[in-house]
């Protein structure tokens, strides 16, 4: 499968992301980068003439989709089912190097094609990639922090695959990682022993609803540490934030803050006559959300997404004392 889509086991997970490196004293961290939302369909559309190359038609990816018979899957794929218009427009997949290089977007597209074409095999490959990274972390005496929803909102807790006893034995012999075998496991199931001892931390950001099969609570129950992402331009923004915080989740909030601007000390969210006040933590010092307290507001300084349309706004909060949400109010409090 890896050969078919021009991939390698070492290339499935990124370990040199600038934000991940900031927390290198806490854990070795890896992240899985794919194309978000409907970007895969756009990337193989010859009529897509977006202003920046990574958002535009990617001929090499279109050729690969045609060669592998995955073009129709690509056109149907939506990697971010809960994204709003503002979220899609300001997506961080096109920030930093990802916003400059069509080659980076093509590589992420190859991963996305493989993931949707052969989901069981791809999930097994991710397990092997995690095992390799775990061995490196163990050699440094650190836990391995794994974020699979790096640039999408795919329900990894529902992605099941077979892990045979022989495969588990082989992984343990090669890398030292104990894998729990089973006919139908997800990544968290397979890594149950490592999670229990604390040598693997599975963590995510998600815009999923709190309840339901794909929701935040289901993700947490499956073994993933989850931070809820505020979608300030969603019609139910305040209601969703209330529900997530009441269930004990952190709320990640992107704000238009300059490098020298101080972070708010607290965030107040008002909905339906009630106000909830959350203490804040800085979200840019490290990406290790699993190391943060529960039920806090994680403040993220907004990053530039190249090719974003200035007319599509509302997802990122302005740096203002009070901001009206579609169904409530959010206040940034200095103390």
C-alpha positions as CSV (number, residue, x, y, z in Angstrom):
1,X,0.0,0.0,0.0
2,X,2.8,2.4,0.9
3,X,4.5,1.8,-2.4
4,X,1.3,2.2,-4.3
5,X,0.7,5.7,-2.9
6,X,4.4,6.8,-2.9
7,X,4.7,6.7,0.9
8,X,7.1,5.4,3.4
9,X,6.6,4.2,7.0
10,X,8.9,6.9,8.3
11,X,7.0,9.6,6.4
12,X,3.6,8.9,7.8
13,X,4.1,10.9,11.0
14,X,5.9,14.2,11.3
15,X,8.3,14.7,14.2
16,X,9.9,18.0,13.3
17,X,7.0,20.4,13.5
18,X,8.1,23.6,15.2
19,X,5.4,23.6,17.9
20,X,6.1,19.9,18.7
21,X,9.8,20.7,19.2
22,X,8.9,23.3,21.8
23,X,7.7,20.5,24.2
24,X,10.6,18.1,23.5
25,X,11.6,18.1,27.2
26,X,8.2,16.8,28.1
27,X,7.7,14.1,25.4
28,X,8.7,13.1,21.9
29,X,5.8,14.2,19.8
30,X,4.5,13.2,16.4
31,X,1.7,14.5,14.3
32,X,-0.3,13.1,11.3
33,X,-0.8,15.6,8.5
34,X,-3.4,15.0,5.8
35,X,-5.5,17.4,3.7
36,X,-8.5,18.8,5.6
37,X,-12.2,19.1,4.8
38,X,-12.9,19.0,1.1
39,X,-9.4,20.0,0.1
40,X,-8.6,16.6,-1.5
41,X,-11.5,17.0,-3.9
42,X,-10.3,20.5,-4.7
43,X,-6.7,19.3,-5.2
44,X,-7.6,16.9,-8.0
45,X,-10.0,19.3,-9.8
46,X,-8.3,20.8,-12.9
47,X,-10.7,23.8,-12.6
48,X,-9.4,24.8,-9.2
49,X,-7.3,27.9,-9.8
50,X,-6.8,29.0,-6.2
51,X,-4.5,32.0,-5.7
52,X,-1.8,30.0,-3.8
53,X,-0.3,26.8,-5.2
54,X,-1.0,24.5,-2.1
55,X,-4.7,25.3,-2.3
56,X,-4.9,24.9,-6.1
57,X,-5.0,22.0,-8.5
58,X,-2.2,19.5,-7.8
59,X,-1.5,17.6,-11.1
60,X,0.7,14.9,-9.5
61,X,-2.0,14.1,-7.0
62,X,-4.7,14.0,-9.6
63,X,-2.6,11.6,-11.7
64,X,-2.1,9.4,-8.6
65,X,-5.8,9.4,-7.9
66,X,-6.5,8.4,-11.5
67,X,-3.8,5.7,-11.5
68,X,-5.0,4.1,-8.2
69,X,-8.7,4.4,-9.0
70,X,-9.4,6.6,-6.0
71,X,-10.6,9.8,-7.7
72,X,-14.3,9.2,-6.9
73,X,-13.4,8.5,-3.3
74,X,-11.4,11.7,-3.2
75,X,-14.3,13.7,-4.6
76,X,-16.6,12.4,-1.8
77,X,-14.1,12.7,1.1
78,X,-14.8,15.2,3.8
79,X,-12.1,15.1,6.4
80,X,-13.6,17.8,8.6
81,X,-17.4,17.1,8.9
82,X,-17.8,19.8,11.7
83,X,-15.8,22.6,10.1
84,X,-17.4,26.0,9.5
85,X,-16.7,28.3,6.6
86,X,-14.4,30.4,8.7
87,X,-12.5,27.3,9.9
88,X,-12.0,25.9,6.4
89,X,-10.9,29.3,5.2
90,X,-8.4,29.9,8.0
91,X,-7.1,26.3,8.3
92,X,-3.6,25.9,9.6
93,X,-2.8,23.3,6.9
94,X,-1.9,26.4,4.8
95,X,0.1,28.2,7.4
96,X,3.9,28.0,7.6
97,X,5.6,25.7,5.2
98,X,2.3,24.1,4.3
99,X,1.1,27.4,2.8
100,X,4.2,27.8,0.6
101,X,4.8,24.4,-1.0
102,X,2.7,22.5,-3.4
103,X,5.0,19.5,-2.7
104,X,4.0,19.5,0.9
105,X,0.3,19.6,0.0
106,X,0.8,16.7,-2.5
107,X,2.5,14.6,0.2
108,X,-0.4,15.2,2.5
109,X,-2.7,14.3,-0.3
110,X,-1.0,11.0,-0.9
111,X,-1.5,10.1,2.7
112,X,-5.1,11.1,2.5
113,X,-5.7,9.0,-0.6
114,X,-4.1,6.0,1.0
115,X,-6.1,6.5,4.2
116,X,-9.4,6.5,2.4
117,X,-8.6,3.8,-0.2
118,X,-7.3,1.2,2.3
119,X,-8.4,2.3,5.8
120,X,-7.5,-1.0,7.6
121,X,-4.1,-1.3,6.0
122,X,-3.4,2.4,6.5
123,X,-4.3,2.1,10.2
124,X,-2.0,-0.8,10.6
125,X,0.8,1.2,9.0
126,X,0.1,4.1,11.4
127,X,0.5,1.6,14.3
128,X,3.9,0.5,12.9
129,X,4.9,4.1,12.4
130,X,4.0,4.8,16.1
131,X,6.0,1.8,17.2
132,X,9.1,3.2,15.4
133,X,8.7,6.6,17.0
134,X,8.0,5.0,20.4
135,X,11.4,3.2,20.2
136,X,13.1,6.6,19.7
137,X,11.2,8.1,22.6
138,X,12.0,5.2,24.8
139,X,15.7,5.6,24.0
140,X,15.5,9.2,25.2
141,X,13.6,8.2,28.3
142,X,10.5,10.1,27.2
143,X,6.9,9.2,26.5
144,X,5.6,9.4,23.0
145,X,2.8,11.9,22.3
146,X,0.7,11.1,19.2
147,X,-1.7,13.5,17.5
148,X,-3.5,11.8,14.6
149,X,-6.0,14.6,13.8
150,X,-3.1,17.0,13.0
151,X,-4.9,18.7,10.1
152,X,-8.2,17.0,9.9
153,X,-11.0,15.7,12.2
154,X,-11.2,12.0,11.2
155,X,-12.7,9.7,13.8
156,X,-9.7,7.6,14.6
157,X,-11.5,6.0,17.5
158,X,-13.9,4.3,15.0
159,X,-11.1,3.1,12.6
160,X,-10.8,-0.6,13.4
161,X,-8.3,-3.1,11.9
162,X,-7.0,-6.6,12.6
163,X,-3.7,-6.8,14.7
164,X,-2.7,-10.5,14.8
165,X,-0.7,-12.0,17.6
166,X,2.2,-12.6,15.2
167,X,2.1,-8.9,14.2
168,X,2.1,-7.9,17.8
169,X,5.1,-10.2,18.5
170,X,7.0,-8.8,15.6
171,X,6.4,-5.2,16.6
172,X,7.6,-6.0,20.2
173,X,10.7,-7.8,18.9
174,X,11.6,-5.0,16.5
175,X,10.8,-2.0,18.6
176,X,10.1,-3.1,22.2
177,X,6.5,-1.8,22.2
178,X,3.8,-4.0,23.7
179,X,0.8,-4.2,21.3
180,X,-2.5,-5.7,22.3
181,X,-3.6,-8.0,19.5
182,X,-7.2,-8.4,18.3
183,X,-9.4,-9.1,15.3
184,X,-10.9,-5.6,15.4
185,X,-9.0,-2.9,17.3
186,X,-8.4,0.8,17.0
187,X,-5.1,2.5,17.6
188,X,-5.9,3.2,21.3
189,X,-6.9,-0.5,21.8
190,X,-3.7,-1.7,20.3
191,X,-1.7,0.7,22.5
192,X,-3.6,-0.1,25.7
193,X,-0.6,-1.4,27.7
194,X,1.6,1.5,26.6
195,X,-1.1,4.0,27.5
196,X,-1.6,2.4,30.9
197,X,2.1,2.8,31.8
198,X,2.1,6.3,30.4
199,X,4.7,5.7,27.6
200,X,2.1,6.7,24.9
201,X,-0.1,9.7,25.1
202,X,-2.9,9.9,22.4
203,X,-4.3,13.5,22.2
204,X,-6.5,15.4,19.7
205,X,-8.3,18.7,19.0
206,X,-11.8,18.2,17.6
207,X,-14.8,20.2,16.6
208,X,-17.1,17.2,17.1
209,X,-20.2,17.6,19.2
210,X,-19.9,16.5,22.9
211,X,-22.3,13.5,22.6
212,X,-22.9,10.8,20.1
213,X,-20.8,8.0,18.4
214,X,-18.3,10.5,16.9
215,X,-18.5,13.0,19.7
216,X,-15.9,14.2,22.3
217,X,-17.1,11.9,25.0
218,X,-16.9,8.8,22.7
219,X,-13.3,9.8,21.7
220,X,-12.3,10.2,25.4
221,X,-13.9,6.9,26.3
222,X,-11.9,5.2,23.6
223,X,-8.6,6.4,25.1
224,X,-7.9,9.8,23.4
225,X,-7.3,13.0,25.4
226,X,-9.4,15.5,23.6
227,X,-9.5,19.3,23.5
228,X,-12.7,20.8,22.0
229,X,-12.1,23.5,19.4
230,X,-14.3,26.6,19.6
231,X,-16.0,27.4,16.2
232,X,-16.9,31.0,16.9
233,X,-18.8,31.3,13.6
234,X,-21.0,28.3,14.2
235,X,-24.7,29.0,15.0
236,X,-24.4,27.0,18.2
237,X,-20.9,28.2,19.2
238,X,-21.7,29.2,22.8
239,X,-24.0,26.2,23.4
240,X,-21.4,23.8,22.2
241,X,-18.7,25.4,24.3
242,X,-20.9,25.1,27.4
243,X,-21.6,21.5,26.7
244,X,-18.0,20.6,26.2
245,X,-16.7,22.5,29.3
246,X,-19.5,21.0,31.5
247,X,-18.3,17.5,30.3
248,X,-14.8,18.4,31.5
249,X,-13.1,19.2,28.2
250,X,-10.7,22.1,27.5
251,X,-11.8,24.7,25.0
252,X,-9.2,25.8,22.4
253,X,-9.8,29.4,21.3
254,X,-7.9,31.1,18.5
255,X,-7.5,34.9,18.9
256,X,-6.0,37.7,16.8
257,X,-3.1,38.3,19.2
258,X,0.3,39.9,18.4
259,X,3.4,38.3,19.7
260,X,3.7,41.1,22.4
261,X,0.0,41.0,23.3
262,X,-0.7,39.5,26.7
263,X,-3.0,36.5,27.0
264,X,-6.3,36.9,28.8
265,X,-6.2,35.4,32.3
266,X,-9.8,34.2,32.1
267,X,-12.5,33.7,29.5
268,X,-16.2,34.2,30.2
269,X,-18.7,32.5,27.9
270,X,-22.4,33.5,28.2
271,X,-25.2,31.4,26.8
272,X,-29.0,31.3,27.5
273,X,-28.7,33.5,30.6
274,X,-25.8,31.7,32.1
275,X,-22.1,32.6,32.2
276,X,-19.2,30.2,32.6
277,X,-15.7,31.5,33.5
278,X,-12.7,29.4,32.5
279,X,-9.1,30.0,33.5
280,X,-6.7,30.1,30.6
281,X,-3.5,28.3,29.6
282,X,-1.1,29.3,26.8
283,X,-1.6,27.0,23.8
284,X,1.5,28.0,21.8
285,X,4.3,27.1,24.3
286,X,3.8,23.4,23.6
287,X,1.2,21.2,21.9
288,X,1.0,18.9,24.8
289,X,-2.6,19.5,25.7
290,X,-2.8,16.2,27.6
291,X,-0.5,17.8,30.1
292,X,-3.0,20.7,30.7
293,X,-5.7,20.7,33.4
294,X,-9.3,19.8,32.4
295,X,-11.9,22.5,31.8
296,X,-9.7,25.4,30.9
297,X,-9.5,27.7,27.9
298,X,-6.5,27.1,25.7
299,X,-5.5,30.4,24.1
300,X,-3.9,30.1,20.6
301,X,-2.5,33.1,18.8
302,X,-3.9,33.1,15.3
303,X,-1.5,32.1,12.5
304,X,-1.6,33.3,8.9
305,X,-3.3,30.9,6.5
306,X,-2.0,31.7,3.1
307,X,-4.6,32.2,0.4
308,X,-7.4,32.8,3.0
309,X,-10.3,35.0,1.8
310,X,-10.5,38.1,4.1
311,X,-14.2,38.2,3.4
312,X,-14.7,34.9,5.2
313,X,-14.3,35.7,8.9
314,X,-15.7,34.9,12.3
315,X,-13.8,31.8,13.2
316,X,-10.8,33.6,14.8
317,X,-11.8,36.0,17.6
318,X,-10.6,39.6,17.5
319,X,-8.6,40.8,20.5
320,X,-11.5,42.7,22.1
321,X,-12.9,42.6,25.6
322,X,-16.2,41.2,24.4
323,X,-17.1,39.4,21.2
324,X,-20.7,38.6,20.2
325,X,-21.1,34.9,19.2
326,X,-24.1,33.8,17.0
327,X,-25.9,32.5,20.2
328,X,-24.1,34.2,23.0
329,X,-21.1,36.3,24.2
330,X,-17.5,35.6,24.9
331,X,-15.4,38.0,27.1
332,X,-11.6,38.1,27.4
333,X,-10.8,39.0,31.0
334,X,-7.4,40.4,32.0
335,X,-7.5,39.0,35.6
